[in-house]
Amino acid sequence: MTTISNKLILAKPSFILFVVLTAFLSSCQFEEVKNQESSTYSILPVNKNASQETKALYHQLNMLSKDYVLVGHQDDLAYGVNWWDEQGRSDVKDITGSYPAIGGWDIGGIGRGWPMNLDSIPFDKMRNYIQQAYEHGSINTISWHTYNPVTDDGSWTDKTIANPTLSQILPGGEFHNNYVEMLDLAADFIQSLKSKDGNLIPILFRPFHENNGSWFWWGEIHCSPEQYKELYQFTMKYLIETRKLNNLLFVYSPDRAFTNEKEYLDRYPGDDFVDVIGYDDYYSFKIGDTLGLLQRLEVISDFAEKRNKIAAFTETGIEGLKGDKIFTEVFLPILQHNEKTKKMAYIMFWRNANTHHFYVPYLGQEEAEDFKAFRNHESILFGDDLPKMYQ
Ligand code: BMA
């Protein structure tokens, strides 16, 4: 960690101590990492062949998660409310002066060979945005609203009728090759995400999310836990072993249908397949279930700690920001609630599509001042606040 932003130094004198201690502790503290690299990294990805930059990113996220929460925003550089594809623009930057720490992207549609994703972002542009985010020191995460490899429909399905897709696309299934073809197209895109010096850009990859609801074809009533796990495991192994993609960290992110660790683990692919212990939740805000939400953050925080992984609030937000001081009086108190909820490595807000469907303020929107105050909190990190994440 060679460069540390002013915000880190000013906001948190303890951070300086933390940096000094990191160097000291690196030789003695991390015996749990049974690897020669324990002198460099506090934590290692499941892919033993992960690139140096990917390992560094995972380590940095782990170290920062002890005191800070990184803030992410979906499709941030691509568009915002009332604008589309303006070079360098971002609603988050318009308001706070900084890009978010994490840019979220979705490759839904890639498997159909489309030139653009399901929300009309051309993949060529998405590649540029990902490169831009990387070059200015931020992090990228990719989710995949996977089209149905059997029917060509979208990810969404009737949540009351069991959809047989998953059983048909697993190895041995009649349509397995359809899925592999789609996965190859996803892999081709990931393989094209290179920095100026030609290295693959590290990506937090979050496939088959919200699997404990039934709105997606990989959801709860559409497959058994074993089938879901097999799909996730197959996907992960294919990307690493067959496609040799060593720039991925794997994120698991069910929705809110769990209250304890046992339930969280129902469809968990396993410690050898997951780097980030995530969770998506919008609905708890709609129904005011703050206690349940806190409990779930505690569950993932505890579990991540036990397994020496990181936890993250992988997708959330309040659509249309209906309310007052939503960032400092709703999100911040949740993240700051206790030592467990404080351990979230990051929080990802969803996309700013239009004046109804948006999750962070845009120029002129009434929550703008509150979002600035949120950014200025000592525990919150945006892009400009990050140390070097890939070293
Ligand atoms: C949903 C909505 C949709 C969008 C989809 C994938 O939450 O934002 O409009 O198509 O995510 O990004």
Boltz pocket constraint, residues with backbone or C-beta under 6 A from the ligand:
constraints:
  - pocket:
      binder: B
      contacts: [[A, 106], [A, 118], [A, 119], [A, 145], [A, 350], [A, 351]]
      max_distance: 6.0
